Amino acid sequence: MVGGLGTKLKELMDEIQEVRTRMVAKCKETVARRYFAVTGEHAGEDVVKGLIARGESERFMKRVVEETVVLMDVVMEMRVKEMERSLMELQQVFLDMAAQILESDTLEQSFVRLLQRVPTKNLLKQELQML
């Protein structure tokens, strides 16, 4: 019975060691990814171990989050500026259209006055209607 318990204990200790090894590997992988996200450089094994030993891996995650927020703010600001520029262009189009309408109204009124002064206005009216 004691021999069976010893074997069972050894198996459990081996399983715990495997889980621990996987957790350490996953932690190193996560720290290396965070380091690359922040610095743009691949971290060596010594750098990763040092970050984990000093507890700085969380600081890197915090920097990643902060930089992401800053980046999102910059993108939003660029979108707002683009929207403002587009709205200004649209406003200018409407102003140009309004100016053309006013100009055409003025031209039409001038042409009507001119036709009223010309004695052959009926002849001009007929020619214009043909066009």
C-alpha distance (Angstrom), angle and dihedral (degrees) to the residues before:
residue distance angle dihedral
M1 . . .
V2 3.79 . .
G3 3.78 90.0 .
G4 3.83 91.2 53.2
L5 3.79 91.7 50.1
G6 3.77 90.8 49.2
T7 3.80 90.1 52.2
K8 3.80 91.8 47.2
L9 3.83 90.1 49.4
K10 3.80 90.8 50.8
E11 3.84 91.1 50.3
L12 3.80 91.2 49.8
M13 3.80 91.5 47.9
D14 3.82 89.8 50.5
E15 3.82 90.6 50.5
I16 3.81 90.8 49.1
Q17 3.80 89.8 50.4
E18 3.83 90.8 50.7
V19 3.80 91.4 50.1
R20 3.80 90.5 47.1
T21 3.83 91.0 49.9
R22 3.83 91.5 50.0
M23 3.82 91.3 47.8
V24 3.82 92.1 50.1
A25 3.82 91.0 48.1
K26 3.81 91.3 48.7
C27 3.80 91.0 47.6
K28 3.81 91.3 50.1
E29 3.79 90.7 48.3
T30 3.81 91.4 50.3
V31 3.80 92.9 47.8
A32 3.82 90.9 47.8
R33 3.83 90.5 51.0
R34 3.80 91.6 48.8
Y35 3.79 91.2 47.5
F36 3.81 90.9 51.4
A37 3.83 91.4 47.0
V38 3.80 91.2 53.6
T39 3.80 102.3 37.0
G40 3.79 103.4 23.4
E41 3.80 88.7 -130.7
H42 3.78 130.0 107.1
A43 3.78 111.5 -112.4
G44 3.76 119.8 -130.6
E45 3.78 122.8 -131.7
D46 3.83 91.4 -101.2
V47 3.81 92.1 51.5
V48 3.81 92.0 50.0
K49 3.80 92.6 47.6
G50 3.80 90.3 48.4
L51 3.80 92.7 50.6
I52 3.77 91.4 49.7
A53 3.81 92.6 46.1
R54 3.82 92.0 50.7
G55 3.81 93.2 42.2
E56 3.80 92.8 -121.9
S57 3.79 96.3 131.5
E58 3.80 90.6 89.9
R59 3.80 90.2 51.5
F60 3.79 88.6 57.7
M61 3.78 90.9 51.3
K62 3.78 89.9 51.0
R63 3.82 90.2 51.6
V64 3.81 90.6 49.6
V65 3.79 90.7 53.0
E66 3.81 92.3 46.2
E67 3.80 92.5 48.6
T68 3.80 90.4 48.2
V69 3.79 90.7 52.9
V70 3.80 91.0 48.4
L71 3.80 90.6 48.5
M72 3.80 91.3 49.9
D73 3.81 89.8 50.4
V74 3.80 90.7 51.9
V75 3.80 92.0 48.8
M76 3.82 91.1 48.5
E77 3.80 91.0 49.3
M78 3.80 90.4 50.5
R79 3.80 90.5 50.5
V80 3.81 91.4 49.4
K81 3.81 91.3 50.3
E82 3.81 90.7 48.7
M83 3.81 90.0 49.7
E84 3.81 91.1 49.5
R85 3.80 90.8 49.3
S86 3.80 91.4 49.4
L87 3.79 91.2 49.1
M88 3.80 90.7 50.2
E89 3.81 90.1 51.4
L90 3.80 90.4 49.1
Q91 3.80 90.9 49.3
Q92 3.81 89.8 51.5
V93 3.81 90.2 51.4
F94 3.80 90.5 53.2
L95 3.80 91.6 46.8
D96 3.81 90.3 50.8
M97 3.79 90.5 49.2
A98 3.81 91.1 50.0
A99 3.81 90.9 49.2
Q100 3.81 90.7 50.6
I101 3.80 91.2 49.9
L102 3.80 91.1 50.3
E103 3.79 90.5 46.5
S104 3.80 92.4 49.3
D105 3.82 90.5 48.6
T106 3.79 89.5 51.4
L107 3.82 91.4 47.5
E108 3.78 91.2 48.4
Q109 3.81 91.7 50.3
S110 3.82 90.9 47.9
F111 3.78 91.0 49.8
V112 3.81 91.6 49.5
R113 3.82 90.7 51.0
L114 3.80 89.8 48.1
L115 3.79 91.0 51.7
Q116 3.78 90.1 50.6
R117 3.81 91.0 55.9
V118 3.79 96.5 46.2
P119 3.82 112.4 84.8
T120 3.78 92.4 -144.6
K121 3.76 94.8 56.3
N122 3.80 92.4 131.1
L123 3.79 90.2 57.9
L124 3.82 91.8 49.7
K125 3.79 91.2 46.9
Q126 3.77 90.6 53.7
E127 3.79 91.8 49.2
L128 3.77 91.5 49.3
Q129 3.77 92.4 48.8
M130 3.78 89.0 53.5
L131 3.79 90.4 55.4
